[in-house]
């Protein structure tokens, strides 16, 4: 939901975009004279460059001897026939970058991005006396960046993009003291370490963009950043930065985008300092160690569109002044200790709000009616708080609502909730589990909406009743979580008609009857062509399970059938062989009987197979050894017998996977096959003991003499 920062058309860096390669610099767009040809010296430098490539992507088809290099593909010359631009992005180039490019004394722009170039970055390019735009992003360049030679007093570099490479070492510091016209640096997604330099704005007052995110920087944020009077975008997230936000940073009053997520920053968000940044559009300090309250002065940031303070140690009530941020689009405060009622914020002022995430806090009271005035709201998550009451019919006003999570609260009247929400026609994700405790599962056939629903979770509510028929109408449903309730009755055969369903969790209920063969006809568990059937859109907000597991796309859940902890009986159907794409099968803690079907070995995508705590009999099929992706296997506490298959995948699992089967034998079971019990440990007689001791003493003496002899001999050669 974030927007790239908006740059005024009156600014001298007004065309700067994210990402910034291809930065249009009007003064550099000099048209070449078609009548001029390049000189031999520059032609030689280009040929040396292409000679250093192991794969040229077909570029050399136009780079032939005898032709004018100004007409070569990717080459632009100025009116004097000198090469001023080399642009070879997306050409599948492989190999190293030749230092000869640094000899092109009129070269202004070099773009080799989105290739597979490797090796070091030649120091001749960073020290060039002519290059203003250098874009080497999305390659495999490695090693450390070299500081410029002391003899170089000034560099014309304006834009540097070396993002998404494999660079290591400390980031250069003295280089930036020699640049007066620097505008943008993107060094993100590398492995730079050490402290972030404070020298970016010592001689250059035009630095507008600095992106150092996804590296391994340590130490504190340099106070010198406050001298960057033109700085608009500052990103250094996903590193190891620590300490406080320096007060000097807030002197950079042109800042529009501050992003330091997932570091180790601590301290308070100073209200007196934050109000200085009147141009701030996006503030991202999520995933740090900040504490304290959100200051009332946040309301002074009239341009603010994104507020990300998630996963910190912040507390207190939300400031009423948040209502003044009328341009805000995203509010992410999950994973803190915020408390109090939400009514203090007048959400009806936030008409641009699209995403509100308050997961894992301590808010109390009811959902404020003013939230339903946020007509552009697409994602609302209030789960894992202490809210109560019933859902208001006014939620129907949220015509664009796609994602709704209300679980782990104290809401009541689930029938009313579903009757209201069926009118939210655009809902794709509905998570209302761990609320509505002890109520009955609605079986009202008038619940007929939810045509676009992809994910439905009504877990852990202790709901009674049967699996309701209205679920059969959810033709686009991909994931259904009804686990940890008190549902009874059989598993309905109509589940097979949900042709998009690939993740079914009915665990921990009171379901009875046999495993219906209709389950073996589930379309998405029979086909391996998932991508052609499922919606691969990213969730509007990530899904969280047990705090630590985060999911952005539905298919990352895996194709699952979990019917564990029920009262199912009968045998495992032979038709289970049809579920060729199944990854997780859990039938544990039921009353299943009969043998383990040999056909399970045909489910070659299985990663988890749990058949424990049933009444299964017979032998473990040796063919299960062919399930090479199996990482969890459990058949404990059944009535299985015979040898545990060895020499394959099943040998890699611990003995606990086979416990509680007294008739099983094998190395894993610590019971040898062919005997009723493990062989007894023999106790040697006194005579045998004496003989063994004498042998040990004799052998030890012989071995000791041998070692001494070896030391004497070896010392002559290696001493």
C-alpha positions in Angstrom: 0.0 0.0 0.0 3.0 2.3 0.0 3.4 5.0 -2.6 6.7 6.2 -4.0 7.5 9.7 -2.7 5.9 12.5 -4.8 8.4 15.0 -6.1 7.4 18.5 -7.0 7.8 19.5 -10.6 9.7 22.7 -9.5 12.5 20.7 -7.9 15.8 20.2 -9.7 15.5 16.5 -9.0 11.8 16.4 -9.9 12.1 13.5 -12.2 13.8 11.2 -9.7 11.9 8.0 -9.4 12.1 4.8 -7.4 14.1 2.9 -8.6 16.2 5.7 -10.1 18.2 4.0 -12.9 17.4 5.7 -16.2 17.4 9.0 -14.4 16.6 11.6 -17.1 19.1 14.4 -16.9 18.2 17.0 -19.5 21.7 18.4 -19.8 23.0 15.0 -20.8 20.6 14.4 -23.6 22.9 15.5 -26.4 22.0 14.3 -29.8 24.8 12.6 -31.7 25.8 13.8 -35.2 25.1 11.0 -37.6 28.0 12.1 -39.8 30.7 11.6 -37.1 32.5 8.3 -36.5 34.2 7.2 -33.3 38.0 7.2 -33.0 40.1 4.0 -32.9 41.2 4.4 -29.3 37.6 4.4 -28.0 36.7 1.5 -30.3 39.6 -0.5 -28.9 38.3 0.1 -25.3 34.9 -1.2 -26.3 36.4 -4.3 -28.0 38.4 -5.0 -24.8 35.1 -4.8 -22.8 33.3 -7.3 -25.0 36.3 -9.6 -25.1 36.1 -9.9 -21.3 32.6 -11.4 -21.5 31.9 -15.1 -21.6 28.5 -14.5 -23.1 27.6 -11.4 -25.0 23.9 -11.9 -25.5 24.3 -11.4 -29.3 25.5 -7.8 -28.9 28.6 -8.4 -31.0 26.5 -9.0 -34.1 26.6 -5.3 -34.7 30.1 -4.8 -33.2 32.1 -5.8 -36.3 35.5 -4.6 -37.5 35.3 -1.9 -40.1 32.0 -0.5 -38.8 31.6 2.7 -37.0 31.3 2.0 -33.3 29.0 5.0 -32.9 26.4 2.8 -34.8 27.0 -0.2 -32.6 24.1 -1.5 -30.5 23.9 0.2 -27.1 26.5 2.9 -28.0 25.7 6.6 -28.3 28.3 9.2 -29.4 28.4 12.9 -29.1 29.0 15.4 -31.9 32.8 14.9 -31.7 32.5 11.1 -32.2 33.3 10.3 -28.6 31.3 7.6 -26.8 29.0 9.3 -24.3 26.7 6.4 -23.4 26.9 2.6 -23.1 23.5 1.1 -22.5 23.3 -2.7 -22.4 20.7 -3.5 -19.8 18.8 -6.8 -20.0 21.2 -8.4 -22.6 22.1 -11.6 -20.7 25.7 -10.5 -20.5 28.0 -12.8 -18.5 31.7 -12.4 -17.5 33.6 -9.5 -15.9 33.6 -5.8 -16.6 36.8 -4.7 -18.3 38.6 -1.6 -16.8 39.0 -0.3 -20.4 35.5 1.3 -20.1 37.1 3.8 -17.7 39.3 5.0 -20.6 36.3 6.4 -22.4 37.0 10.0 -21.3 33.7 11.3 -22.6 31.5 8.6 -21.2 28.6 10.1 -19.3 26.2 7.2 -18.7 27.0 3.5 -18.3 24.0 1.1 -17.8 24.8 -2.6 -17.5 21.9 -3.4 -15.2 19.9 -6.7 -15.2 22.6 -9.0 -16.5 24.8 -11.7 -15.0 28.1 -9.9 -14.7 30.5 -11.1 -12.0 33.8 -10.2 -10.5 34.9 -6.9 -9.0 33.8 -3.4 -10.0 36.8 -1.8 -11.7 38.0 1.2 -9.7 38.4 3.0 -13.0 34.7 3.4 -13.2 34.1 4.8 -9.7 37.1 7.1 -10.2 36.0 8.2 -13.7 36.4 11.9 -14.5 33.4 11.9 -16.8 30.7 9.3 -15.7 27.7 11.0 -14.2 25.2 8.0 -14.2 26.5 4.5 -13.3 23.9 1.7 -13.2 25.2 -1.8 -12.5 22.2 -3.1 -10.5 20.9 -6.7 -10.6 24.2 -8.4 -11.4 26.5 -10.7 -9.5 29.3 -8.3 -8.9 31.3 -9.0 -5.7 34.2 -7.9 -3.6 34.8 -4.6 -1.9 34.5 -1.1 -3.4 37.8 0.7 -3.6 38.2 4.3 -2.4 39.3 6.7 -5.2 43.0 7.5 -5.6 44.1 10.4 -3.5 45.2 12.3 -6.6 41.5 12.6 -7.7 40.2 15.8 -6.3 36.7 15.9 -7.8 34.2 13.4 -9.4 31.3 14.3 -11.6 29.2 11.3 -10.4 25.5 12.2 -9.9 23.7 8.8 -9.8 25.1 5.4 -8.6 23.0 2.3 -8.6 24.8 -0.9 -7.5 21.8 -2.5 -5.8 21.2 -6.3 -5.9 24.7 -7.5 -6.2 27.1 -9.4 -3.9 29.3 -6.6 -2.7 31.0 -6.9 0.7 33.3 -5.0 3.0 32.9 -1.5 4.3 31.1 1.2 2.2 33.5 3.8 0.9 33.5 7.1 2.8 36.1 9.4 1.3 34.6 9.0 -2.2 31.6 11.2 -1.3 33.8 14.0 -0.1 34.9 14.4 -3.7 31.5 14.6 -5.3 29.7 18.0 -5.6 26.8 17.0 -7.7 25.7 13.7 -6.2 21.9 13.2 -6.4 21.2 9.5 -5.8 22.8 6.3 -4.4 21.2 2.9 -4.3 23.4 0.2 -2.8 20.6 -1.9 -1.4 20.5 -5.7 -1.3 24.2 -6.4 -0.9 26.4 -7.5 2.1 28.1 -4.2 3.0 29.2 -4.1 6.7 30.6 -1.6 9.2 29.2 1.9 9.9 27.2 4.0 7.5 29.5 6.9 6.3 28.6 10.4 7.4 30.3 12.1 4.5 27.5 12.0 1.8 26.6 15.6 2.2 29.9 17.2 3.1 30.5 18.7 -0.3 27.3 17.9 -2.1 24.1 19.6 -1.1 22.0 18.0 -3.8 21.8 14.4 -2.4 18.1 13.5 -2.7 18.0 9.7 -2.5 20.1 7.3 -0.3 19.1 3.6 -0.2 21.3 1.3 1.8 18.6 -1.2 2.9 19.2 -5.0 3.0 22.8 -5.0 4.0 24.7 -5.8 7.2 25.5 -2.3 8.5 26.0 -1.9 12.2 26.5 1.0 14.6 24.2 4.0 14.8 22.6 6.2 12.2 25.2 9.0 11.5 24.2 12.4 12.8 25.7 13.8 9.6 22.6 12.8 7.7 21.0 15.9 9.2 23.2 18.1 6.9 21.6 16.6 3.8 19.3 19.5 3.2 17.9 18.1 -0.1 17.5 14.5 1.1 14.1 13.2 0.3 14.5 9.4 0.5 16.5 7.7 3.3 16.3 3.9 3.5 18.5 1.7 5.6 16.2 -1.1 6.7 17.0 -4.8 7.3 20.5 -4.4 8.7 22.0 -4.3 12.2 21.7 -0.6 13.1 21.3 0.2 16.8 21.1 3.2 19.1 18.7 6.1 19.0 17.4 8.1 16.2 19.8 11.1 16.3 18.2 14.5 16.9 20.3 15.9 14.0 18.5 13.6 11.5 15.3 15.7 12.0 17.2 18.8 10.6 16.9 17.2 7.1 13.5 18.8 6.7 13.1 17.9 3.1 12.8 14.2 4.0 9.7 12.6 2.6 10.5 8.9 3.1 12.3 7.5 6.2 12.7 3.7 6.2 14.7 1.9 8.9 12.6 -1.3 9.4 14.0 -4.5 11.0 17.0 -3.1 12.8 17.8 -2.7 16.5 16.9 1.0 17.0 15.6 2.0 20.4 14.3 4.9 22.4 11.3 7.1 22.0 9.7 8.8 19.0 10.4 12.4 20.0 7.3 14.5 19.3 9.3 17.8 19.2 11.6 16.4 16.6 9.1 14.5 14.4 7.0 17.7 13.9 10.0 19.3 12.0 9.5 16.8 9.1 6.4 18.5 7.7 7.1 17.0 4.2 7.2 13.4 5.5 5.1 11.1 3.4 6.2 7.7 4.7 7.6 6.7 8.2 8.7 3.1 8.5 10.4 2.2 11.8 8.8 -1.3 12.2 10.6 -4.2 13.6 12.9 -2.3 16.1 13.0 -1.8 19.8 11.2 1.6 20.1 9.1 2.2 23.2 6.9 5.0 24.5 3.8 6.5 23.0 3.0 7.9 19.6 3.3 11.6 20.1 0.4 14.0 19.5 2.6 15.9 17.2 2.1 13.1 14.6 -1.0 15.1 13.6 1.3 17.9 12.3 2.4 15.6 9.4 -0.3 16.6 7.0 1.3 14.8 4.0 1.8 11.5 5.8 0.6 8.5 3.8 2.3 5.5 5.5 2.8 5.0 9.2 4.7 1.8 10.1 5.5 1.3 13.7 4.8 -2.4 13.9 6.7 -4.9 16.0 8.2 -2.6 18.6 7.6 -2.1 22.3 5.4 0.9 22.1 2.4 1.4 24.4 -0.3 3.8 25.4 -3.5 5.0 23.7 -3.6 6.2 20.1 -3.3 10.0 19.9 -6.5 11.7 18.8 -4.3 13.9 16.6 -3.9 10.9 14.3 -7.3 12.0 12.9 -5.5 15.0 11.4 -3.4 12.9 9.1 -6.1 13.1 6.4 -3.8 11.8 3.6 -2.9 8.6 5.4 -3.3 5.4 3.4 -1.6 2.8 5.6 -1.5 2.5 9.4 0.5 -0.6 10.7 0.8 -0.7 14.4 0.7 -4.5 15.0 2.8 -6.3 17.5 3.0 -3.6 20.2 1.4 -2.9 23.6 -1.0 -0.2 22.6 -4.2 -0.1 24.7 -7.3 1.8 25.4 -10.3 2.3 23.2 -10.2 3.1 19.5 -13.0 5.7 19.8 -10.4 8.4 20.6 -9.4 8.5 16.9 -12.0 9.9 14.6 -11.5 7.6 11.7 -14.2 9.4 9.6 -11.5 12.0 8.8 -9.3 9.4 7.2 -11.1 9.0 3.9 -8.0 7.8 2.1 -7.2 5.0 4.5 -6.8 1.7 2.7 -5.1 -0.6 5.3 -5.4 -0.6 9.1 -3.5 -3.3 11.0 -3.8 -3.4 14.8 -3.0 -7.1 15.3 -1.4 -8.2 18.6 -2.2 -5.3 20.9 -4.3 -4.7 23.9 -7.1 -2.5 22.6 -10.4 -2.7 24.5 -14.0 -1.6 23.9 -16.0 -2.0 20.7 -15.2 -1.3 17.1 -15.7 2.5 16.6 -18.5 3.4 14.2 -16.2 6.0 12.6 -14.2 3.2 11.0 -17.1 2.4 8.7 -16.7 5.9 7.2 -13.4 5.0 5.7 -15.0 4.3 2.4 -11.7 3.3 0.7 -10.7 0.7 3.3 -9.5 -2.5 1.7 -7.8 -4.3 4.6 -8.9 -4.2 8.2 -7.2 -6.3 10.9 -8.3 -6.0 14.6 -7.5 -9.5 15.7 -5.7 -10.5 18.9 -6.9 -7.7 21.1 -9.6 -7.4 23.8 -12.4 -6.0 21.8 -16.0 -7.1 22.4 -19.6 -6.5 21.1 -21.3 -7.3 17.9 -20.4 -6.3 14.3 -22.2 -3.3 13.0 -24.3 -3.5 9.8 -22.5 -0.3 8.8 -19.5 -2.4 7.7 -21.5 -2.8 4.5 -20.4 0.7 3.6 -16.9 -0.6 3.0 -17.5 -1.5 -0.6 -13.8 -2.1 -1.3 -13.1 -4.3 1.7 -11.1 -7.3 0.6 -9.3 -8.5 3.8 -11.0 -8.7 7.2 -9.5 -10.3 10.4 -11.4 -10.0 13.7 -10.2 -13.2 15.4 -9.0 -13.7 19.0 -11.3 -11.1 20.5 -14.5 -11.4 22.5 -17.0 -10.8 19.8 -20.5 -12.4 20.0 -23.3 -13.5 17.7 -21.5 -15.3 14.8 -24.8 -15.7 12.9 -25.3 -12.0 12.9 -21.7 -11.4 11.8 -22.0 -13.7 8.8 -25.4 -12.4 7.8 -23.9 -8.9 7.7 -20.6 -9.8 6.0 -22.3 -11.7 3.2 -23.0 -8.3 1.8 -19.3 -7.4 1.5 -19.2 -8.7 -2.0 -15.4 -8.1 -2.5 -14.2 -10.0 0.5 -11.5 -12.6 -0.3 -10.0 -13.2 3.2 -12.2 -13.6 6.3 -10.6 -14.6 9.6 -12.9 -14.7 12.6 -11.5 -17.6 14.6 -11.0 -17.6 18.4 -14.1 -15.5 19.1 -17.8 -16.3 19.4 -16.9 -18.9 22.0 -19.4 -21.7 22.7 -21.9 -20.6 20.1 -23.6 -22.7 17.4 -22.3 -22.9 13.9 -24.8 -21.0 11.7 -26.7 -23.4 9.4 -29.0 -20.7 8.0 -29.3 -21.3 4.3 -29.8 -17.5 3.7 -26.1 -17.1 4.2 -25.5 -17.0 0.4 -22.9 -14.3 -0.2 -19.1 -14.6 -0.2 -18.8 -15.4 -3.9 -15.2 -14.1 -4.0 -14.0 -15.6 -0.7 -10.6 -17.4 -1.0 -9.7 -17.9 2.7 -12.2 -18.6 5.5 -11.0 -19.2 9.1 -13.5 -20.0 11.8 -11.0 -21.9 14.0 -10.9 -22.3 17.8 -14.5 -21.1 18.6 -15.8 -24.2 20.3 -18.8 -24.0 17.9 -21.3 -26.8 18.0 -23.4 -28.3 15.1 -22.5 -29.7 11.8 -20.4 -28.5 8.9 -23.0 -26.2 7.3 -24.4 -26.5 3.8 -23.9 -22.8 3.0 -20.2 -23.5 2.7 -20.9 -25.5 -0.4 -21.7 -22.2 -2.2 -18.2 -20.8 -1.8 -17.0 -21.8 -5.3 -13.8 -19.8 -5.1 -12.7 -21.0 -1.7 -9.1 -22.1 -1.6 -8.5 -22.6 2.2 -11.0 -23.6 4.9 -10.1 -23.7 8.6 -12.7 -25.1 10.9 -10.3 -26.7 13.3 -10.6 -26.7 17.1 -14.4 -26.5 17.4 -17.0 -29.0 18.5 -18.5 -29.9 15.1 -20.1 -33.3 14.9 -21.7 -35.5 12.2 -20.0 -36.8 9.0 -17.7 -35.0 6.6 -20.1 -33.9 3.8 -19.5 -35.3 0.3 -20.2 -31.9 -1.3 -16.7 -30.7 -0.3 -15.5 -32.3 -3.5 -17.5 -29.6 -5.4 -15.3 -26.8 -4.0 -13.0 -27.1 -7.0 -10.5 -24.5 -5.8 -10.1 -25.9 -2.3 -6.6 -27.1 -1.6 -6.2 -26.6 2.1 -8.8 -28.3 4.4 -8.3 -28.2 8.2 -11.1 -30.0 10.2 -8.8 -31.1 13.0 -9.9 -31.2 16.7 -13.6 -31.6 16.3 -16.1 -34.4 17.0 -16.6 -35.6 13.4 -17.8 -39.2 13.0 -18.3 -41.7 10.2 -15.9 -43.1 7.7 -13.5 -41.1 5.4 -15.8 -40.3 2.5 -14.4 -41.3 -0.9 -15.6 -37.9 -2.1 -12.6 -36.4 -0.4 -10.5 -38.4 -2.8 -12.0 -36.4 -5.6 -11.0 -33.0 -4.5 -9.9 -31.3 -7.7 -6.9 -29.3 -6.3 -5.5 -32.3 -4.5 -5.5 -34.4 -7.6 -3.9 -31.9 -10.0 -0.3 -30.7 -9.8 -1.1 -27.7 -12.1 -1.7 -25.3 -9.1 -0.6 -22.2 -10.8 -3.3 -22.5 -13.5 -6.1 -22.9 -11.0 -5.3 -20.8 -8.0 -5.3 -17.0 -7.5 -1.6 -16.1 -7.0 -2.3 -12.6 -5.8 -0.5 -11.4 -2.6 -2.7 -11.1 0.4 -3.5 -7.4 1.2 -2.0 -8.1 4.7 0.2 -11.0 5.5 -1.4 -13.9 7.3 0.2 -14.9 10.7 0.0 -18.2 12.5 1.5 -18.7 15.9 3.1 -15.2 15.7 6.2 -16.4 13.8 4.8 -17.8 10.6 4.0 -15.2 8.0 2.3 -16.0 4.6 2.0 -13.6 1.7 0.6 -15.9 -0.9 -2.0 -18.7 -0.4 0.0 -21.4 -2.2 2.8 -21.2 0.4 0.4 -23.0 2.8 0.8 -26.2 0.9 -1.9 -28.7 -0.2 -3.2 -30.1 3.0 -5.8 -32.5 4.4 -5.9 -32.4 8.2 -8.7 -34.5 9.8 -6.8 -35.3 13.0 -8.3 -35.5 16.5 -11.8 -36.6 15.5 -13.9 -39.7 15.9 -13.5 -41.1 12.3 -13.7 -44.8 11.8 -13.3 -47.3 9.0 -10.3 -47.9 6.7 -8.1 -45.5 4.7 -9.6 -45.7 1.2 -7.6 -47.1 -1.6 -8.7 -44.2 -3.7 -6.3 -41.9 -1.7 -3.9 -42.6 -4.5 -5.8 -40.0 -6.5 -4.5 -37.2 -4.3 -1.3 -37.0 -6.3 -0.4 -33.4 -5.3 -1.1 -33.7 -1.6 1.8 -32.4 0.6 0.4 -32.8 4.1 -1.9 -35.6 5.3 -2.8 -35.9 9.0 -5.3 -38.5 10.1 -3.9 -39.0 13.6 -6.0 -39.5 16.8 -9.0 -41.1 15.2 -10.5 -44.6 15.2 -9.2 -45.8 11.8 -8.6 -49.5 11.3 -7.3 -51.8 8.7 -3.9 -51.7 7.0 -1.8 -48.7 5.8 -2.6 -48.6 2.0 0.4 -49.4 -0.2 -1.0 -46.7 -2.5 0.3 -44.0 -0.2 3.7 -44.5 -1.8 2.3 -43.0 -5.0 1.8 -39.7 -3.3 5.3 -38.6 -4.1 4.8 -34.9 -3.1 4.0 -35.9 0.6 6.1 -33.9 3.1 4.1 -34.8 6.2 2.3 -38.1 6.9 0.8 -38.6 10.4 -1.3 -41.7 11.0 -0.5 -42.0 14.7 -3.0 -42.9 17.5 -5.4 -45.0 15.5 -6.1 -48.8 15.3 -4.1 -49.6 12.2 -2.8 -53.1 11.8 -0.5 -55.1 9.5 2.9 -54.1 8.3 4.4 -50.8 7.3 4.6 -50.9 3.5 8.2 -50.9 2.4 7.2 -48.8 -0.6 6.8 -45.8 1.7 10.7 -45.6 1.6 10.3 -44.0 -1.9 8.6 -40.8 -0.4 11.8 -38.8 -0.7 10.3 -35.4 0.3 8.9 -36.8 3.6 10.1 -34.7 6.5 7.6 -35.8 9.2 6.4 -39.4 9.5 4.4 -40.8 12.5 2.7 -44.2 12.9 3.0 -44.4 16.6 0.4 -45.9 18.9 -1.3 -48.3 16.5 -1.2 -52.1 16.3 1.3 -52.4 13.5 3.6 -55.5 13.3 6.6 -56.8 11.5 9.9 -55.1 10.5 10.3 -51.4 10.0 11.5 -50.9 6.5 15.1 -49.8 6.5 17.6 -48.5 4.0 15.4 -45.6 2.9 13.5 -42.6 4.0 11.8 -44.3 7.0 15.2 -45.0 8.5 15.8 -41.3 9.0 12.9 -40.8 11.5 13.3 -41.2 15.3 12.0 -44.1 17.3 9.2 -41.9 18.6 7.6 -42.2 15.1 7.1 -45.9 15.8 6.4 -46.0 19.5 3.4 -47.8 20.9 3.5 -50.7 18.4 4.7 -53.6 20.4 4.8 -55.9 17.4 7.1 -53.8 15.3 10.8 -54.7 15.1 13.9 -53.3 13.7 16.9 -51.2 14.6 14.8 -48.0 15.1 12.4 -49.9 17.4 15.4 -51.3 19.4 14.0 -54.7 19.0 15.6 -57.2 16.7 13.3 -59.0 14.2 13.0 -62.8 14.5 13.1 -62.9 18.3 10.6 -62.1 20.9 12.9 -59.6 22.7 16.3 -58.0 22.3 19.2 -60.6 22.9 20.4 -60.8 26.5 23.7 -59.2 27.4 26.1 -62.1 28.1 28.2 -62.1 31.3 31.7 -63.5 30.7 33.1 -66.0 33.1 36.1 -65.3 35.4 38.5 -67.2 33.1 37.3 -65.3 30.0 37.7 -62.0 31.9 41.4 -62.8 32.9 42.2 -63.7 29.3 40.7 -60.5 27.9 42.5 -58.3 30.5 45.8 -60.0 29.6 45.2 -59.4 25.9 44.4 -55.8 26.4 47.6 -55.3 28.5 49.8 -57.0 25.9 48.2 -55.1 23.0 48.6 -51.8 24.9 52.3 -52.4 25.5 52.9 -53.3 21.8 50.9 -50.3 20.6 52.9 -48.0 23.0 56.3 -49.2 21.7 55.1 -48.8 18.2 54.1 -45.2 18.8 57.5 -44.3 20.4 59.3 -45.9 17.4 57.2 -43.9 15.0 58.0 -40.7 16.8 61.8 -41.4 16.6 61.7 -42.2 12.9 59.3 -39.4 11.9 61.3 -36.8 13.8 64.3 -37.4 11.4 62.2 -36.2 8.5 59.8 -33.6 10.0 61.6 -32.4 13.1 
